[in-house]
C-alpha cells in the first residue's frame, strides 16, 4: 500500500510538472534564451548572424512576404519550440518570444506600418477540413513590452479577432496584407470560386506530372476593421501564392500553381477585380517561378535553367552534388527549363511591362528563389545547391554572397531583403549536425559593397 501510494504521488507530481511546463511554454509572450551566433562565411568572408542555432524546426516566412517588424528590430518565423505557434527573434539581443497562442495556419503577415501581425486560425476546436476561419491581429508592441517586464496578461490582451471567414469560402492558408494594411486577401476553395466564374469561361485541367493546376480558383478579402468580406475574382486555374504590393494598395500578384512549370505562372489583378492579366507573358519553353514584389513597380522572378538539353551532357558545376539530382526533370513538363533560351533572374516593370534579366548563375539550376532591395540597388537569389548570389543592378556585377548551407537541408534558403536593403534573411542548415534542420540566419552585405556607386 505504501509503495502504491508513493507511486501515485510520484505520477501526480510528474503530471503536474509536465502540464505546468507545457502551459507556461504555450502562453503568448513566453521568452526563450538567446541562441545568437555570429560567424564568418568560410568561403566569402561575409558576416552571418544565426539568430537561432538549435534543431527546433525553425523556418522563415516565405520570400513573398515581409519578415521584419515595423521597428526593424524583430524577425518573425515558424518554429517547433512550441508546436503550432509563431516566434519572434530580436536581431540585436537574440531574445526569442512566442507571439501566438492557440496556433495558426498558413502565412504569417507582418505589418510594415505598425507593430501588428495578422494570421489565420480555425474557428472551431476540431479544425475540420471545411471550417470557418478567423483572421487574428496581434499587438506586438504591447506583447514585447509586457514580455520584457514579466507582466504578461491573458491572450485576449494581445490578440484580436478581426473577423470570421464563413466555411463555404473554403479559405486556405494563403493570405496577404494589403498595402494600406486595412485589408487582407486570401485564396478561396473551388466551390466558391466556381460560383463567381462565368459559365462561358473554360476551366483549365491539371498540368504536368504532379496532377495539379486545375481550376477554378479565386481570391477574396476581409476588412480588418469591420470584418466585412469582399470578393475579388475567380480564374479558371488553381491559384497559388498570393502577395500584395506593399507600396500600392489594392494591387494583388498571384500565380497559377501546378507544382512546377505553369502554362502562365504570374498574374496581377486589382482588388476590385479589374485589370486581370498575365504579369510576365511567358513562352512554352520558359519555366517561370517564385515571383516576388520587390519595389513599388517591379516584380522579380526566376526563369529556370535547371533541365538538361536533350542530347547533351549535364552542365552542373563539378563537385556540387547537383548533377542528376535537380527536381523537375520529368518529360511531362514539356520543352522548358533548359539553357537553349535565355534564363536567369528576371525583373518585370508592372507599369511599363518591360522585362530585363539581371543575371544568371552559370551552373546547376540557376536562380530559383529571388528577392530585391526596395531601393533598386540589389537583387538576390538562391539555387538548388543552397548558394546565395547577390547582383548589383547598377553595375550588373554578380557575387557569391554566401555558401555552405548544405544541399541536404530540409528546405531552400528563400532569401528575403530587409526593408533598408542592407541585409538578407535566409533559413540555413549550415550549423545542423543532422545536415537537415534549419535555423534563422541574417546575411550582412559588406559595407564596401553597399558603398559602391
Buried (B, 14 or more C-beta within 10 A) or exposed (E): EEEEEEEEEEEEEEEEEEEEEEEEBBBBBBBBEBBBBEBEBEEBEBBBBBBBBBBBBBBBBBBBBBBBBBEEBBBBBBBBBBEBBBBBBBBEEBBBBBBBBBBBBBBBBBBBEBBBBBBBBBBEEEEEEEBBBBBBBBBBBBBBEBBEEEEBEEBEBBBBEBBBBEBEBBBBBBBBBBBBBEBBBBBBBBEBBBEBBEEEEEBBEBBBBBEBBBBBBBBBBBBBEEBEBEBBBBBBBBBBBBBBBBEBBBBBBBBBBBBBBBBBBBBBBBBEBEEEEBBBEBEEBBBBBBBBBBBBBBBBBBBBBBBBEEEEEBBBBEEBBBBEBBEBBEEEBBEBBBBBEEBBBBBBEBEEEEBEEBBBBEBBBBBBBBBBBBEBBBBBBBBBBBBBBBBBBEEEEBBBBBBBBBBEBBEBBBBBBBBEBBBBBBBBBBBBEEEEBBBBBBBBBBEEBBEEE
